[in-house]
C-alpha cells in the first residue's frame, strides 16, 4: 500500500518537546517496550469503542466491515449512558456486522474512568477506538499504550501546544511497543488523492504556487450551543454534550471542520506552513453561547512563500463550496470537489476548469476512504508491519489550531510560536469526575468568553 509521507516540519522540534508539562508523569505510567504482539489472520481482534457519538459509531461500523479475519466489538464507554444504548442499537441494526457485536450489559461503561474499564476488556494487540472530544485524547492514549493496545483515534488529536508536545512524547512509547496507531484523517487513504499526490510530486502541474480550500455551508448545528435549560445536566456534561462549541474540548469549529481541507492541502504541498494570519467574526449567533465564529478566513504561508487560503463559513443564504485546489506553474489540480468522498481528483492545463482542458481524472467510483483507512490499519496489525500516524495527526492538528489562534487573536502566529506556548486549555483534565466543575465557566449572564481579535491577543481565546 502506497502511503506518501509528509515532509518533516521546519520548526525546532526540541522546542516543541521541551515543554512536556505532564508528559513525563504520563510516560511513567507506561511500561518499557513489551512483547511485540499482533493478530494473525486466523486470530480474533477485539474492539472497544470509547466515545459513542456519530463518528465513533461510523468508525466501529468500518472496523467491523473489514474482511480479513475475525473481529468483534466487545465493549463501549461514554459519559452518557443513553449514548451507549442508542449507538449500540444502531450498530446491531446493520445486518452486515450484527453478528460481530457482543457488548453485554456488564461491558457497557459510563463515566470519566469508563475508558479504562472498556480497555480492560481487551488483550494486548486488540484495538481501542478513541472518539471522545479531542481534549481527552492524550489521557486515553496513555492508558492504551500501557495496556499494549492498537489504537484508532479520531481527529483532531490535540487543541493546544502543550498537549501536542505530550502526544508526540507519548507516541515514542507506542512506537517502542510496536503498536499500530491510526488517525482519522481518512483523506490520506483516498486512492484518488494518493494518485494525485504522486502526480503533483512528479511535476504534472509544475511548481505549486498557491492553494485554496473551502468548507462553506449553512449553519452547523453541532458547532452552535444554546443555553443549558436542562436542570439535570451539569455544566460539565452540558459542555461535553455540545463539545464542538467549546474550545477546551474540541478546538471549536476550525479544528473539527476545517482540518481535513487543511491536511489534504498540506499533503499535496508535501510540507507544513510556518505561519498564519486570519480573519473571522460572529454574525448570526442570536442566543447561542458557544465560542465559535461564523466565518474564518486563514492565510497560511509555507517556508518557500507559497500561500494556502482557507475559507470556512456557516452562514445561511450564502454560496456553498466544499473543495480544495492546488495551482501550479503548468495548471490546476482539484484535490477534492464533492465533500470528503468521492474526491473526484483531477488535473487541468491552465487554471480554468474547462472540460477541454482536462488532462487527468481519477476513474469513478472511488473506494470509500473511511473504509480504506480501516482496511489499511487491520492489514498492518495482522501482518505486523510498522504503522503509526500520530506525528502527522499532531502536526495537522497544530497547524489547524495555529490558524484558529490567528483568527481569534488578530495576530500573525508562527508554528514555532504555537509549539512554544505553555497555555493549556484544560490542565488536570485527567482528574475530572462526573461531579467536577468544568474548566470553562460561564459569566453571570450564562454566556462564555468569546474571541475578541485585537483586544484579547492571547491565552483565553486561543
N, C-alpha and C positions, 0 to 999 in steps of 0.2 A: 504494500500500500504506500502510495506516494504522499507524504505529508511535508510539504516545504516548510522549512524552519524560518523563523523571523531572525533578522539581524539583531545583534545584541544592542541594547540601548546605549546611547553615547554619554550617559551620565555616569558619575562616580558611584559605583555600587557600594564601595566601602562606606561612603557617607550614608547611604540608604540603610545599610545593615548595622551601622554603629549605634543607632538609636533603637536598641532592641526592647527597651521597656520590660514587658513581661515575657519577652521571648525566651530569655534564659530560664526563667521559672517554668514556663510551659514546656520547654525542651527537657527539663529534668524529669518530667512525668513519663518520658518516652524511653523505653529500654534501648540499649545499643542494638545495632542491626542483628536481627534474629535469623532463624531458619528461613530460607527463601522458599516460599510456598506458592504453588499455582494449581489451578484446576485443569487437569487433563480433560480431553473431550468427553470421556465417559463419566467424569465426576460431576456431581450436582453442585451448582453455585447457589448459595442462599443470598437473599437480598433483604435489606431493611430500608424503609423509607422514613426519613426524618424531615418533617415539614410537609403536611398533606394538603397543599394548595393545588392550583391548576397545573403549574409546571412540574411539580413533584409527581403528580398523577400521570402527566404525559411521559415523563422520564421513565416511570415504572412500566407503563404500557410498552414503551420502546424496548426496555430491558427484557421484559418477558416475551417479546416478539422475536428476539434473536434466536436463530435456528441452527445452533452448532453444539448442542449438548443440553443436558437437563439444567433447569434453572427454576427457582421457586421463591416467591415473596413470602417471608415468614414473620415480619414484624413491622409495625408502624408506630410513629410517635409524633405528637403535636402538643401545643399548649391548649388547644380547643378539642374537647372530646367529640363534638359533632363533626369536626373536620375529618376525623378518622373514619367515623361511621359512613359519612356521605361519600368520601372518596373510595372507601373500600367497596361500597355498593356499586360505584361507577366502574371500578376496575373489574369486579367479578361479573358485571353485566356484559362484558366483552367476551363473547363465546370463544374467541381465538386464544385467550390467555386464562380463562377462568379456572382451568384445571391446574394452573401453575400457582394458584393463590392458596396459602394455608396460614392465614393470620387469625389464630384462635383468640378468644377474648383475653386470655392471660398474656398475649403478646401484643396488646394494644396499650400504649403507654401515654399518659398525659402529664405535662408539667415541664419545668425547665431542666430537670435531670432525666427526662424521658429518653433523650438521645442515648444516654449511657445504657439504660435498660434495654433499648432496642438493639444496640450494638452488641450487648452481652448475649443476645440470642444467636449471634453469628460466630463463625470459626475463622481463624486466620486464612486469608485467601478469598473470603467471601466479599460481597460488595455492599457498601452503605451509600445511599443516595442522600446528599445534603442539599435540601431545597427549602430551608428556612430563610428568613431575611438574612442578607449577607453579613450583617453585624455579628452574627453568631458563627460565622464560618470558621474562624481560627480556633474557637473554643472546641467545636465538634471535630475539626480536622486533627487537633491534638489528641483526642481520645481515639479516633480511628487509627492513627499511627501507632499509638500504644497497643491497640488490640491487633495490629497486623492486618488491617482490612484494606482492600482496594476501595477506591473512592470515585464516585461521580459527584461533582459539586456544581451547582448552578452558578451562573454569572449574575452580577459581578461577584468577585471573591473578596474584595476589600472596598472600603469607602473613605479611607484616610491614609496618611503617611505611615503612622506607627503600625497599623495592622498590616499594611503592605509589607513592611520590613519583617514583621512577625511571620507572615505566611511564607516568605522566601526562606527564612531561617528554619521554620518547621519543615519545609519541604526537603531540606537536606537530609533529615531523618527518614522521610518517606523514600527518598532515592536510595539511601543506605540499606533500607529494608527491602528494596526491590518491589515496592508497592506500585501498582498501576493507578494513576490518578488522571481522570478526565475532567475537563471544564466545559460547561455547556455553551461554548461559543461554536455552535454547530456549523456555522458558515465555513469554517476551516475544513470541514469534512465534505463539503459540497463538491461533487465531481466537476461541475461546470466551472466553479470558481478555481478549483485546483488547476484545471487546464488553462484557464485564463491567466492565472498567476504565472505559469510557465511561459506562456506566450509573451507576456509583458516582460519577464526577465530575459527572454530571447530577443527582445528589441522590436517586436512587431508593431508597437505604437511609438517607437523611438524613445527618447528620454522623457520620463514623466515630468511634466511642468506644472500641473495643477490637478487637484482632486476636489470633487464635490460630493456631498452626501446629504440626504434629506429624509426626515421622518415627520411629515406634516399631515395631520389628520384632524378629526373633530375632537371634542372633549374626551379625555381619557379618564373614565370614572375611577379606575383603581389608583390614580395619582391625585385625586381630589378627595379631601376628607371633610365631611360635615361635622358639626359639633357632636360630642358624645351625649346622647339623650337616653342611654340605657343605664339605669341606676345599678344594675347588676354587673356592669362591665367596668372593671378597674381602669384607671388612667393608663397603666402599663399595657394591659391587654387590648384596650381600645387602640393604642398606637400600633401595636403589633398587627392587629386586625386590618389596619389601614397603613401598612408599613411603607408603601410607595410614597406616601405623603410626608414622611419624616426623614430628615437627613441622617440621623444617627443610626437608623435601621437599614436604610436602603441606598443612601446617597441621593435619593429623590429621583425624579423623572429622568434626568440626564443619565445617571448611572445605569438605570434599568433599561430605558427605552432606546437610547442612542448608542449604547456600547457596541452593538453588532455592526452598525454602519461605520463607526469609528474603527473598529477592529479590522473589518474586511478591507477598508481603505488603507490602513497602515500595513496590512499584509501585502497588498499589491505594490505598495511603495517599498516593501521589504525594509522598513525602518520604523522607529518611533519618533514622533515630533519632540522638539526640545523646548517649545514654549507655546503659550496660547493667550490670545486676547478674546474677549467675548462681550456680547450684549444680551439683555433679556429683561423681561418685566412681567408683572401681574396685571392682567387687563380685565378679565371677566370672572373674578373669583367669587363675587357675591358673598354668601355667608360661609364659604369654605375656609377652613382653619389650617390647612396644610401649609407646607413651606416651599412649594414649587412655584416657579414662574410658568406663564402660559406660552412663552416663546423663548427660545435660546438660539443665538447665532454665534458660532465659535469659529475663530480663525486660528488654525494650528500652523506652526512653522517647523519644518524639518531642518536638519543640520545644513543641508545644501541650499536652503532658502525656499524650497518648494512649499506651497501652501495647500492645506486641506481645509475647505469651507464646509461647515456642518450646520444645518438649519433644522431645528425642531420646533414644532408648533402644535398646540392642542386647542385651537380656537375655532368655533363653529362658523360655517359660511365662507371659509377660505379655501384656496386652491389646495388640493391634496397631492402629495407625492411621497413615495416610499422607495428610494433608489440611491445608488452610489455610482459615481463615474470617475474615470481616470483619463486625463488629457495628456497626450504626448506630442512630440515634435512631428510625428507621422500621422496621428489620428486619435480616435476616441475609443476607449474601452468602457462598455457598460458592465459594471461589476454585478449589479442586481437591479432589477426594474419592476419586480412584482412581489413586494414584501420579501420575506426571507427565503421563501421557496414557492415556486421554482425561481432560480436566479435569472434565467434567460440571458446568460452572459453572452456578449458578442463584441465584435470589433468593427469599426468603420474607418475608412480612409477619410481624412479631414475631420471636422468637428460637428458636422450635422448628421443626424440620424436618418439619412435618406436611404431608401431601400437599394438604390443603385450604387450606393457607397459601401454596402455591407460586404466585408471581407471574410468574416467567420462568425458562426453562431453555434453554440453547443446544441446538439440534437435533443429534441424533446421526445418523450417525457424524461425528466431527470429523477434519479434516485432521491428519496427524501433524506436530507442531511440529518434530521432529528433521529432517524433510524440508523443511518450510516455511522454516526458517531458512537452508537452503542454496538453496532457490529464490529467496529474497529477496537473498542475497548475490550470486549469479551474475547475477541480473537487474540489480543495481546495477552490477556490473562491465561487463556488456555494454551497458548504457545510459549508463554513465559518470555516474551520479548519486551525490551525496555519501552515504557510508555508513561510519560509524565508531562502534563500540560499546565502545571501550576505557574511556572515563571511567565509564560505567555499570558495566562489569565490575570496574574497580578499586574503585569505591565499594561494590558488593555484596560484594566480597572483603574489604574493610576492615571493613565493618560486621559481617560474619560473624566475622572474626578478633577484633574487639572483644568479641564475646560469648564466644568461646573464652577470651580473656585474662581476662575477668571470672570465669569458672568456675575457671580454673587458678590464679588468684591469690587468689580470695575477696574481691576488691576491686571497688568501683564504678569502671568505666572509661568515660571520655568519648571521643567520636570525636575531639575536638581533642587529647586526650592521646595517643590511638593515632597520630594523624598526626604528632605531635611526637616520638615515640620515635626514638631513634637505634640501638636494638638490632636488628641484622640477624642472622637465623638462620645464614646461610651466606655470609659475606663471602669473596670470592675464588672463588666457585663457577664463574666463567668460566675459571678456570685448572685445573680438575680434568682428570685423565687417568685411564686405566684402572689406573695404578699409584698413584694418590693415596690418602691416608688419608681417611676420612670426617670431615666436620666434627663429627659426633657420635660420642663414644667410649663404649664400654661400661665398666662397672666391673669389679673383679676377679672378680665372680661372673657376669659376662657379661650383666648387666642394665643398662638405660638409665635415665637420670633420668626420674622421673615427677612430675606436678604434685602439690604439697603445699599446698593452699589455706590461707592464713593464716600458714603458716610460711615459705614462699618466695613472695614477693609480686611479683617482677619478674624480667625477663630470662630466666633459664634455662628457665622453663616457660610462656612466654607463648604 
